[in-house]
Amino acid sequence: MKSTEVDQGLFTEGYCKVCSAQLISESQRVAHYESRKHANKVRLYYMLHPVDGGCPAKKLRTDNVSPV
């Protein structure tokens, strides 16, 4: 499954599943999706739910290893 396919299910015009936020108006939707709080929750979500389906802890650990 591609990242964009996952994103379409998480972020709709009326609801943000990551934040559990009901978005009623256009201005509310824009304000929410541009907020720092939303960005932090999305970052945390992707850390805990990697797109490739691998183990999150293992993925984070291997990202920090420098090549010899």
Biopython code that builds the backbone (N, CA, C, O; Angstrom):
import numpy as np
from Bio.PDB.StructureBuilder import StructureBuilder

atoms = [
    (1, "MET", "N", (0.840, -1.177, 0.000)),
    (1, "MET", "CA", (0.000, 0.000, 0.000)),
    (1, "MET", "C", (0.889, 1.245, 0.000)),
    (1, "MET", "O", (1.858, 1.322, 0.756)),
    (2, "LYS", "N", (0.560, 2.205, -0.838)),
    (2, "LYS", "CA", (1.350, 3.429, -0.941)),
    (2, "LYS", "C", (0.957, 4.402, 0.159)),
    (2, "LYS", "O", (-0.141, 4.323, 0.710)),
    (3, "SER", "N", (1.869, 5.325, 0.471)),
    (3, "SER", "CA", (1.633, 6.334, 1.500)),
    (3, "SER", "C", (0.406, 7.179, 1.169)),
    (3, "SER", "O", (-0.392, 7.479, 2.057)),
    (4, "THR", "N", (0.244, 7.566, -0.099)),
    (4, "THR", "CA", (-0.895, 8.403, -0.475)),
    (4, "THR", "C", (-2.213, 7.670, -0.283)),
    (4, "THR", "O", (-3.224, 8.294, 0.042)),
    (5, "GLU", "N", (-2.218, 6.343, -0.482)),
    (5, "GLU", "CA", (-3.439, 5.572, -0.251)),
    (5, "GLU", "C", (-3.791, 5.571, 1.222)),
    (5, "GLU", "O", (-4.967, 5.669, 1.575)),
    (6, "VAL", "N", (-2.801, 5.463, 2.085)),
    (6, "VAL", "CA", (-3.021, 5.495, 3.533)),
    (6, "VAL", "C", (-3.499, 6.887, 3.938)),
    (6, "VAL", "O", (-4.449, 7.022, 4.710)),
    (7, "ASP", "N", (-2.834, 7.929, 3.412)),
    (7, "ASP", "CA", (-3.180, 9.303, 3.759)),
    (7, "ASP", "C", (-4.628, 9.633, 3.438)),
    (7, "ASP", "O", (-5.276, 10.344, 4.206)),
    (8, "GLN", "N", (-5.153, 9.134, 2.323)),
    (8, "GLN", "CA", (-6.530, 9.431, 1.942)),
    (8, "GLN", "C", (-7.510, 8.911, 2.986)),
    (8, "GLN", "O", (-8.555, 9.523, 3.208)),
    (9, "GLY", "N", (-7.196, 7.815, 3.615)),
    (9, "GLY", "CA", (-8.066, 7.283, 4.653)),
    (9, "GLY", "C", (-7.918, 8.003, 5.976)),
    (9, "GLY", "O", (-8.861, 8.041, 6.765)),
    (10, "LEU", "N", (-6.756, 8.574, 6.234)),
    (10, "LEU", "CA", (-6.494, 9.254, 7.504)),
    (10, "LEU", "C", (-6.974, 10.699, 7.510)),
    (10, "LEU", "O", (-7.468, 11.190, 8.525)),
    (11, "PHE", "N", (-6.829, 11.377, 6.383)),
    (11, "PHE", "CA", (-7.112, 12.799, 6.310)),
    (11, "PHE", "C", (-8.193, 13.059, 5.261)),
    (11, "PHE", "O", (-7.912, 13.069, 4.062)),
    (12, "THR", "N", (-9.418, 13.268, 5.712)),
    (12, "THR", "CA", (-10.503, 13.573, 4.786)),
    (12, "THR", "C", (-10.916, 15.025, 4.983)),
    (12, "THR", "O", (-10.419, 15.708, 5.879)),
    (13, "GLU", "N", (-11.827, 15.484, 4.141)),
    (13, "GLU", "CA", (-12.289, 16.869, 4.264)),
    (13, "GLU", "C", (-13.077, 17.100, 5.546)),
    (13, "GLU", "O", (-13.115, 18.218, 6.059)),
    (14, "GLY", "N", (-13.700, 16.062, 6.061)),
    (14, "GLY", "CA", (-14.545, 16.237, 7.234)),
    (14, "GLY", "C", (-14.006, 15.672, 8.531)),
    (14, "GLY", "O", (-14.567, 15.924, 9.597)),
    (15, "TYR", "N", (-12.897, 14.893, 8.453)),
    (15, "TYR", "CA", (-12.415, 14.241, 9.674)),
    (15, "TYR", "C", (-10.932, 13.910, 9.568)),
    (15, "TYR", "O", (-10.472, 13.443, 8.526)),
    (16, "CYS", "N", (-10.184, 14.149, 10.636)),
    (16, "CYS", "CA", (-8.774, 13.776, 10.730)),
    (16, "CYS", "C", (-8.694, 12.617, 11.709)),
    (16, "CYS", "O", (-8.856, 12.805, 12.915)),
    (17, "LYS", "N", (-8.442, 11.404, 11.188)),
    (17, "LYS", "CA", (-8.403, 10.214, 12.047)),
    (17, "LYS", "C", (-7.214, 10.230, 13.000)),
    (17, "LYS", "O", (-7.310, 9.701, 14.107)),
    (18, "VAL", "N", (-6.104, 10.821, 12.593)),
    (18, "VAL", "CA", (-4.915, 10.864, 13.452)),
    (18, "VAL", "C", (-5.196, 11.664, 14.718)),
    (18, "VAL", "O", (-4.782, 11.272, 15.809)),
    (19, "CYS", "N", (-5.896, 12.776, 14.573)),
    (19, "CYS", "CA", (-6.177, 13.665, 15.712)),
    (19, "CYS", "C", (-7.575, 13.455, 16.294)),
    (19, "CYS", "O", (-7.906, 14.042, 17.325)),
    (20, "SER", "N", (-8.395, 12.630, 15.650)),
    (20, "SER", "CA", (-9.799, 12.448, 16.031)),
    (20, "SER", "C", (-10.526, 13.790, 16.040)),
    (20, "SER", "O", (-11.254, 14.109, 16.980)),
    (21, "ALA", "N", (-10.318, 14.567, 14.985)),
    (21, "ALA", "CA", (-10.902, 15.904, 14.907)),
    (21, "ALA", "C", (-11.973, 15.960, 13.827)),
    (21, "ALA", "O", (-11.730, 15.599, 12.676)),
    (22, "GLN", "N", (-13.161, 16.416, 14.211)),
    (22, "GLN", "CA", (-14.250, 16.646, 13.264)),
    (22, "GLN", "C", (-14.034, 18.023, 12.656)),
    (22, "GLN", "O", (-13.911, 19.006, 13.387)),
    (23, "LEU", "N", (-13.984, 18.111, 11.329)),
    (23, "LEU", "CA", (-13.700, 19.363, 10.631)),
    (23, "LEU", "C", (-14.944, 19.788, 9.872)),
    (23, "LEU", "O", (-15.282, 19.203, 8.843)),
    (24, "ILE", "N", (-15.624, 20.806, 10.380)),
    (24, "ILE", "CA", (-16.924, 21.193, 9.848)),
    (24, "ILE", "C", (-16.811, 22.196, 8.699)),
    (24, "ILE", "O", (-17.449, 22.019, 7.661)),
    (25, "SER", "N", (-16.020, 23.228, 8.873)),
    (25, "SER", "CA", (-15.929, 24.275, 7.852)),
    (25, "SER", "C", (-14.568, 24.260, 7.157)),
    (25, "SER", "O", (-13.615, 23.643, 7.632)),
    (26, "GLU", "N", (-14.504, 24.952, 6.023)),
    (26, "GLU", "CA", (-13.255, 25.047, 5.262)),
    (26, "GLU", "C", (-12.167, 25.734, 6.091)),
    (26, "GLU", "O", (-11.020, 25.286, 6.092)),
    (27, "SER", "N", (-12.513, 26.808, 6.791)),
    (27, "SER", "CA", (-11.513, 27.529, 7.588)),
    (27, "SER", "C", (-11.002, 26.661, 8.742)),
    (27, "SER", "O", (-9.816, 26.702, 9.073)),
    (28, "GLN", "N", (-11.881, 25.886, 9.346)),
    (28, "GLN", "CA", (-11.487, 24.984, 10.427)),
    (28, "GLN", "C", (-10.557, 23.895, 9.889)),
    (28, "GLN", "O", (-9.568, 23.544, 10.532)),
    (29, "ARG", "N", (-10.878, 23.367, 8.713)),
    (29, "ARG", "CA", (-10.075, 22.325, 8.085)),
    (29, "ARG", "C", (-8.673, 22.851, 7.773)),
    (29, "ARG", "O", (-7.683, 22.182, 8.073)),
    (30, "VAL", "N", (-8.578, 24.027, 7.181)),
    (30, "VAL", "CA", (-7.283, 24.616, 6.833)),
    (30, "VAL", "C", (-6.469, 24.873, 8.097)),
    (30, "VAL", "O", (-5.286, 24.537, 8.158)),
    (31, "ALA", "N", (-7.100, 25.465, 9.101)),
    (31, "ALA", "CA", (-6.400, 25.766, 10.351)),
    (31, "ALA", "C", (-5.879, 24.482, 11.008)),
    (31, "ALA", "O", (-4.758, 24.451, 11.515)),
    (32, "HIS", "N", (-6.696, 23.431, 10.996)),
    (32, "HIS", "CA", (-6.280, 22.180, 11.631)),
    (32, "HIS", "C", (-5.093, 21.551, 10.907)),
    (32, "HIS", "O", (-4.082, 21.220, 11.527)),
    (33, "TYR", "N", (-5.224, 21.388, 9.586)),
    (33, "TYR", "CA", (-4.180, 20.700, 8.833)),
    (33, "TYR", "C", (-2.872, 21.487, 8.772)),
    (33, "TYR", "O", (-1.822, 20.901, 8.507)),
    (34, "GLU", "N", (-2.909, 22.782, 9.007)),
    (34, "GLU", "CA", (-1.688, 23.590, 9.031)),
    (34, "GLU", "C", (-1.124, 23.779, 10.437)),
    (34, "GLU", "O", (-0.085, 24.417, 10.603)),
    (35, "SER", "N", (-1.796, 23.235, 11.447)),
    (35, "SER", "CA", (-1.374, 23.458, 12.834)),
    (35, "SER", "C", (-0.164, 22.609, 13.209)),
    (35, "SER", "O", (0.065, 21.540, 12.645)),
    (36, "ARG", "N", (0.593, 23.101, 14.158)),
    (36, "ARG", "CA", (1.766, 22.391, 14.681)),
    (36, "ARG", "C", (1.340, 21.137, 15.442)),
    (36, "ARG", "O", (2.010, 20.107, 15.366)),
    (37, "LYS", "N", (0.232, 21.220, 16.170)),
    (37, "LYS", "CA", (-0.267, 20.077, 16.936)),
    (37, "LYS", "C", (-0.585, 18.903, 15.999)),
    (37, "LYS", "O", (-0.248, 17.759, 16.300)),
    (38, "HIS", "N", (-1.234, 19.190, 14.864)),
    (38, "HIS", "CA", (-1.540, 18.152, 13.876)),
    (38, "HIS", "C", (-0.252, 17.568, 13.305)),
    (38, "HIS", "O", (-0.123, 16.350, 13.182)),
    (39, "ALA", "N", (0.693, 18.427, 12.959)),
    (39, "ALA", "CA", (1.964, 17.955, 12.388)),
    (39, "ALA", "C", (2.691, 17.027, 13.358)),
    (39, "ALA", "O", (3.249, 16.012, 12.941)),
    (40, "ASN", "N", (2.690, 17.361, 14.629)),
    (40, "ASN", "CA", (3.353, 16.512, 15.629)),
    (40, "ASN", "C", (2.658, 15.158, 15.761)),
    (40, "ASN", "O", (3.322, 14.128, 15.881)),
    (41, "LYS", "N", (1.328, 15.158, 15.738)),
    (41, "LYS", "CA", (0.596, 13.894, 15.849)),
    (41, "LYS", "C", (0.808, 13.026, 14.618)),
    (41, "LYS", "O", (0.898, 11.804, 14.735)),
    (42, "VAL", "N", (0.890, 13.639, 13.438)),
    (42, "VAL", "CA", (1.143, 12.889, 12.205)),
    (42, "VAL", "C", (2.542, 12.284, 12.248)),
    (42, "VAL", "O", (2.731, 11.125, 11.878)),
    (43, "ARG", "N", (3.519, 13.064, 12.698)),
    (43, "ARG", "CA", (4.892, 12.568, 12.810)),
    (43, "ARG", "C", (4.945, 11.357, 13.748)),
    (43, "ARG", "O", (5.569, 10.347, 13.426)),
    (44, "LEU", "N", (4.298, 11.461, 14.890)),
    (44, "LEU", "CA", (4.253, 10.355, 15.849)),
    (44, "LEU", "C", (3.539, 9.148, 15.254)),
    (44, "LEU", "O", (3.987, 8.015, 15.432)),
    (45, "TYR", "N", (2.435, 9.378, 14.552)),
    (45, "TYR", "CA", (1.691, 8.281, 13.935)),
    (45, "TYR", "C", (2.585, 7.501, 12.971)),
    (45, "TYR", "O", (2.604, 6.271, 13.007)),
    (46, "TYR", "N", (3.322, 8.202, 12.111)),
    (46, "TYR", "CA", (4.174, 7.523, 11.140)),
    (46, "TYR", "C", (5.381, 6.852, 11.793)),
    (46, "TYR", "O", (5.913, 5.880, 11.255)),
    (47, "MET", "N", (5.815, 7.357, 12.940)),
    (47, "MET", "CA", (6.885, 6.671, 13.669)),
    (47, "MET", "C", (6.373, 5.342, 14.224)),
    (47, "MET", "O", (7.101, 4.350, 14.238)),
    (48, "LEU", "N", (5.134, 5.325, 14.676)),
    (48, "LEU", "CA", (4.552, 4.126, 15.268)),
    (48, "LEU", "C", (3.940, 3.175, 14.240)),
    (48, "LEU", "O", (3.761, 1.989, 14.517)),
    (49, "HIS", "N", (3.617, 3.700, 13.047)),
    (49, "HIS", "CA", (2.997, 2.908, 11.983)),
    (49, "HIS", "C", (3.758, 3.126, 10.677)),
    (49, "HIS", "O", (3.287, 3.849, 9.798)),
    (50, "PRO", "N", (4.922, 2.509, 10.547)),
    (50, "PRO", "CA", (5.702, 2.708, 9.325)),
    (50, "PRO", "C", (4.930, 2.236, 8.089)),
    (50, "PRO", "O", (4.205, 1.242, 8.140)),
    (51, "VAL", "N", (5.091, 2.950, 6.999)),
    (51, "VAL", "CA", (4.378, 2.657, 5.758)),
    (51, "VAL", "C", (4.762, 1.285, 5.219)),
    (51, "VAL", "O", (3.917, 0.585, 4.662)),
    (52, "ASP", "N", (6.033, 0.887, 5.375)),
    (52, "ASP", "CA", (6.491, -0.389, 4.828)),
    (52, "ASP", "C", (6.069, -1.588, 5.674)),
    (52, "ASP", "O", (6.312, -2.728, 5.279)),
    (53, "GLY", "N", (5.439, -1.355, 6.834)),
    (53, "GLY", "CA", (4.947, -2.440, 7.660)),
    (53, "GLY", "C", (5.995, -3.069, 8.566)),
    (53, "GLY", "O", (5.690, -4.033, 9.269)),
    (54, "GLY", "N", (7.205, -2.559, 8.569)),
    (54, "GLY", "CA", (8.261, -3.110, 9.408)),
    (54, "GLY", "C", (8.089, -2.731, 10.868)),
    (54, "GLY", "O", (7.217, -1.936, 11.219)),
    (55, "CYS", "N", (8.918, -3.301, 11.699)),
    (55, "CYS", "CA", (8.897, -3.023, 13.132)),
    (55, "CYS", "C", (9.354, -1.588, 13.378)),
    (55, "CYS", "O", (10.457, -1.232, 12.964)),
    (56, "PRO", "N", (8.554, -0.752, 14.035)),
    (56, "PRO", "CA", (8.929, 0.651, 14.249)),
    (56, "PRO", "C", (10.242, 0.796, 15.017)),
    (56, "PRO", "O", (11.077, 1.621, 14.644)),
    (57, "ALA", "N", (10.444, 0.021, 16.072)),
    (57, "ALA", "CA", (11.668, 0.155, 16.866)),
    (57, "ALA", "C", (12.888, -0.206, 16.040)),
    (57, "ALA", "O", (13.907, 0.481, 16.106)),
    (58, "LYS", "N", (12.798, -1.265, 15.269)),
    (58, "LYS", "CA", (13.918, -1.699, 14.439)),
    (58, "LYS", "C", (14.215, -0.665, 13.368)),
    (58, "LYS", "O", (15.379, -0.395, 13.074)),
    (59, "LYS", "N", (13.165, -0.079, 12.776)),
    (59, "LYS", "CA", (13.329, 0.928, 11.737)),
    (59, "LYS", "C", (14.041, 2.164, 12.291)),
    (59, "LYS", "O", (14.955, 2.689, 11.655)),
    (60, "LEU", "N", (13.634, 2.621, 13.455)),
    (60, "LEU", "CA", (14.266, 3.798, 14.059)),
    (60, "LEU", "C", (15.717, 3.516, 14.413)),
    (60, "LEU", "O", (16.580, 4.375, 14.231)),
    (61, "ARG", "N", (15.987, 2.332, 14.912)),
    (61, "ARG", "CA", (17.335, 1.971, 15.313)),
    (61, "ARG", "C", (18.265, 1.910, 14.098)),
    (61, "ARG", "O", (19.394, 2.397, 14.164)),
    (62, "THR", "N", (17.810, 1.325, 12.998)),
    (62, "THR", "CA", (18.674, 1.191, 11.812)),
    (62, "THR", "C", (18.876, 2.520, 11.118)),
    (62, "THR", "O", (19.893, 2.699, 10.447)),
    (63, "ASP", "N", (17.954, 3.461, 11.249)),
    (63, "ASP", "CA", (18.109, 4.784, 10.646)),
    (63, "ASP", "C", (19.245, 5.577, 11.289)),
    (63, "ASP", "O", (19.850, 6.435, 10.646)),
    (64, "ASN", "N", (19.531, 5.290, 12.548)),
    (64, "ASN", "CA", (20.530, 6.053, 13.281)),
    (64, "ASN", "C", (21.935, 5.463, 13.177)),
    (64, "ASN", "O", (22.882, 6.045, 13.707)),
    (65, "VAL", "N", (22.087, 4.339, 12.516)),
    (65, "VAL", "CA", (23.395, 3.680, 12.392)),
    (65, "VAL", "C", (24.168, 4.329, 11.256)),
    (65, "VAL", "O", (23.669, 4.438, 10.136)),
    (66, "SER", "N", (25.384, 4.758, 11.550)),
    (66, "SER", "CA", (26.201, 5.381, 10.504)),
    (66, "SER", "C", (27.005, 4.313, 9.783)),
    (66, "SER", "O", (27.445, 3.346, 10.405)),
    (67, "PRO", "N", (27.208, 4.477, 8.456)),
    (67, "PRO", "CA", (27.967, 3.482, 7.690)),
    (67, "PRO", "C", (29.440, 3.482, 8.101)),
    (67, "PRO", "O", (30.000, 4.524, 8.441)),
    (68, "VAL", "N", (30.055, 2.305, 8.066)),
    (68, "VAL", "CA", (31.449, 2.160, 8.474)),
    (68, "VAL", "C", (32.367, 2.313, 7.292)),
    (68, "VAL", "O", (33.586, 2.222, 7.441)),
]
sb = StructureBuilder()
sb.init_structure("model")
sb.init_model(0)
sb.init_chain("A")
sb.init_seg("    ")
for serial, (resi, resn, name, xyz) in enumerate(atoms, 1):
    if name == "N":
        sb.init_residue(resn, " ", resi, " ")
    sb.init_atom(name, np.array(xyz, "f"), 0.0, 1.0, " ", f" {name:<3s}", serial, name[0])
structure = sb.get_structure()
